[in-house]
């Protein structure tokens, strides 16, 4: 597929500087640009690459000021990062989708599979399961008994959806992820632990994307929820009976303990950990490795354990690094005070 700079600019409402007929047929990072490629510049740290890149077209923000001429045709837009995302989505949507059901797939006679689906070899669809229209199910995916999924879902190899779970439309789940495994529920007794049966389900709403090797546990009773538009990175753990609000995103290795409610439009950095049975408000931003022992109100940006405002956190870290020296100084001051007391007491 090949497009001109003019066609691209019209699609993303951009303004061209240079050759509107410049043709592109691939994407490339600005520092690795080649003829026929389109790149983008959104991080000022990469600005110097703009003057030497071999890419034919570069998307830049409207406010970028050129210090010298560039070889590439520029398309100025409000937000280059958002614009390249639009183009990548267009590119992805134009790829032909596989269709057809492999004779090597195992599909229960009571299961229902919609139209224009792709069911790969060695996929397994259980009794009374429902697969919507236009779904792509890759090898070794298992859809448990009674599980239901909507239209246009994409499940990569080795995804497992346990029995009874409900999945909406346009949901993408990457390889190795497990939806609906038992929540971690055990009651101590004199001899060890009694397992608490996890009889609930997981409900995933529309437009959710889940990274590789992420786990979303079924609830003890009722449902664990991922609301519309949630995006989870690889290696995220969502425990039983949690409720993750709309359009919340979580980076790798985030862990959410059981029965915690997270609001909408939250953003959690890598390795954030939330205690159980707490409530996180809307639009809460947590920096990487924050440990959250209690509830947080709406509209806050926090970091650390326990989390605090970034300015206070970095001041605290600066003091923390000085603690060994401060400790030595304190010991020396105590020694001097003791010597003064002895002199005053005539010893």
Secondary structure as the mmCIF struct_conf table of DSSP 4:
data_model
#
loop_
_struct_conf.conf_type_id
_struct_conf.id
_struct_conf.beg_label_comp_id
_struct_conf.beg_label_asym_id
_struct_conf.beg_label_seq_id
_struct_conf.end_label_comp_id
_struct_conf.end_label_asym_id
_struct_conf.end_label_seq_id
STRN STRN1 UNK A 3 UNK A 4
HELX_RH_AL_P HELX_RH_AL_P1 UNK A 5 UNK A 12
TURN_TY1_P TURN_TY1_P1 UNK A 13 UNK A 13
STRN STRN2 UNK A 15 UNK A 17
BEND BEND1 UNK A 18 UNK A 18
TURN_TY1_P TURN_TY1_P2 UNK A 20 UNK A 21
STRN STRN3 UNK A 23 UNK A 24
STRN STRN4 UNK A 26 UNK A 27
HELX_RH_3T_P HELX_RH_3T_P1 UNK A 30 UNK A 32
TURN_TY1_P TURN_TY1_P3 UNK A 35 UNK A 36
STRN STRN5 UNK A 37 UNK A 41
BEND BEND2 UNK A 43 UNK A 43
HELX_RH_3T_P HELX_RH_3T_P2 UNK A 44 UNK A 51
TURN_TY1_P TURN_TY1_P4 UNK A 52 UNK A 52
BEND BEND3 UNK A 56 UNK A 56
STRN STRN6 UNK A 57 UNK A 61
TURN_TY1_P TURN_TY1_P5 UNK A 62 UNK A 63
BEND BEND4 UNK A 67 UNK A 68
BEND BEND5 UNK A 71 UNK A 72
STRN STRN7 UNK A 73 UNK A 77
BEND BEND6 UNK A 78 UNK A 78
HELX_RH_AL_P HELX_RH_AL_P2 UNK A 80 UNK A 93
TURN_TY1_P TURN_TY1_P6 UNK A 94 UNK A 94
BEND BEND7 UNK A 95 UNK A 95
HELX_LH_PP_P HELX_LH_PP_P1 UNK A 96 UNK A 98
STRN STRN8 UNK A 100 UNK A 101
TURN_TY1_P TURN_TY1_P7 UNK A 103 UNK A 104
BEND BEND8 UNK A 105 UNK A 105
STRN STRN9 UNK A 106 UNK A 107
TURN_TY1_P TURN_TY1_P8 UNK A 109 UNK A 110
STRN STRN10 UNK A 112 UNK A 113
TURN_TY1_P TURN_TY1_P9 UNK A 115 UNK A 116
STRN STRN11 UNK A 118 UNK A 119
TURN_TY1_P TURN_TY1_P10 UNK A 121 UNK A 122
STRN STRN12 UNK A 124 UNK A 125
TURN_TY1_P TURN_TY1_P11 UNK A 127 UNK A 128
STRN STRN13 UNK A 130 UNK A 131
TURN_TY1_P TURN_TY1_P12 UNK A 133 UNK A 134
STRN STRN14 UNK A 136 UNK A 137
TURN_TY1_P TURN_TY1_P13 UNK A 139 UNK A 140
STRN STRN15 UNK A 142 UNK A 143
TURN_TY1_P TURN_TY1_P14 UNK A 145 UNK A 146
STRN STRN16 UNK A 148 UNK A 149
BEND BEND9 UNK A 151 UNK A 152
STRN STRN17 UNK A 154 UNK A 155
TURN_TY1_P TURN_TY1_P15 UNK A 157 UNK A 158
STRN STRN18 UNK A 160 UNK A 161
TURN_TY1_P TURN_TY1_P16 UNK A 163 UNK A 164
STRN STRN19 UNK A 166 UNK A 167
BEND BEND10 UNK A 169 UNK A 170
STRN STRN20 UNK A 172 UNK A 173
TURN_TY1_P TURN_TY1_P17 UNK A 175 UNK A 176
STRN STRN21 UNK A 178 UNK A 179
BEND BEND11 UNK A 180 UNK A 180
HELX_LH_PP_P HELX_LH_PP_P2 UNK A 181 UNK A 183
STRN STRN22 UNK A 186 UNK A 189
TURN_TY1_P TURN_TY1_P18 UNK A 190 UNK A 191
STRN STRN23 UNK A 192 UNK A 195
STRN STRN24 UNK A 201 UNK A 204
TURN_TY1_P TURN_TY1_P19 UNK A 206 UNK A 207
STRN STRN25 UNK A 209 UNK A 210
TURN_TY1_P TURN_TY1_P20 UNK A 212 UNK A 213
STRN STRN26 UNK A 215 UNK A 216
HELX_LH_PP_P HELX_LH_PP_P3 UNK A 217 UNK A 219
BEND BEND12 UNK A 220 UNK A 222
STRN STRN27 UNK A 223 UNK A 226
TURN_TY1_P TURN_TY1_P21 UNK A 228 UNK A 229
STRN STRN28 UNK A 231 UNK A 232
TURN_TY1_P TURN_TY1_P22 UNK A 234 UNK A 235
STRN STRN29 UNK A 237 UNK A 238
TURN_TY1_P TURN_TY1_P23 UNK A 240 UNK A 241
STRN STRN30 UNK A 243 UNK A 244
HELX_LH_PP_P HELX_LH_PP_P4 UNK A 245 UNK A 245
TURN_TY1_P TURN_TY1_P24 UNK A 246 UNK A 247
STRN STRN31 UNK A 249 UNK A 250
TURN_TY1_P TURN_TY1_P25 UNK A 252 UNK A 253
STRN STRN32 UNK A 255 UNK A 256
TURN_TY1_P TURN_TY1_P26 UNK A 258 UNK A 259
STRN STRN33 UNK A 261 UNK A 262
TURN_TY1_P TURN_TY1_P27 UNK A 264 UNK A 265
STRN STRN34 UNK A 267 UNK A 268
TURN_TY1_P TURN_TY1_P28 UNK A 270 UNK A 271
STRN STRN35 UNK A 273 UNK A 274
BEND BEND13 UNK A 276 UNK A 277
STRN STRN36 UNK A 279 UNK A 280
TURN_TY1_P TURN_TY1_P29 UNK A 282 UNK A 283
STRN STRN37 UNK A 284 UNK A 286
TURN_TY1_P TURN_TY1_P30 UNK A 288 UNK A 289
STRN STRN38 UNK A 291 UNK A 292
BEND BEND14 UNK A 294 UNK A 294
STRN STRN39 UNK A 296 UNK A 296
BEND BEND15 UNK A 298 UNK A 299
STRN STRN40 UNK A 300 UNK A 303
TURN_TY1_P TURN_TY1_P31 UNK A 304 UNK A 307
STRN STRN41 UNK A 308 UNK A 309
HELX_RH_AL_P HELX_RH_AL_P3 UNK A 310 UNK A 321
TURN_TY1_P TURN_TY1_P32 UNK A 322 UNK A 322
HELX_RH_AL_P HELX_RH_AL_P4 UNK A 323 UNK A 344
TURN_TY1_P TURN_TY1_P33 UNK A 345 UNK A 346
#
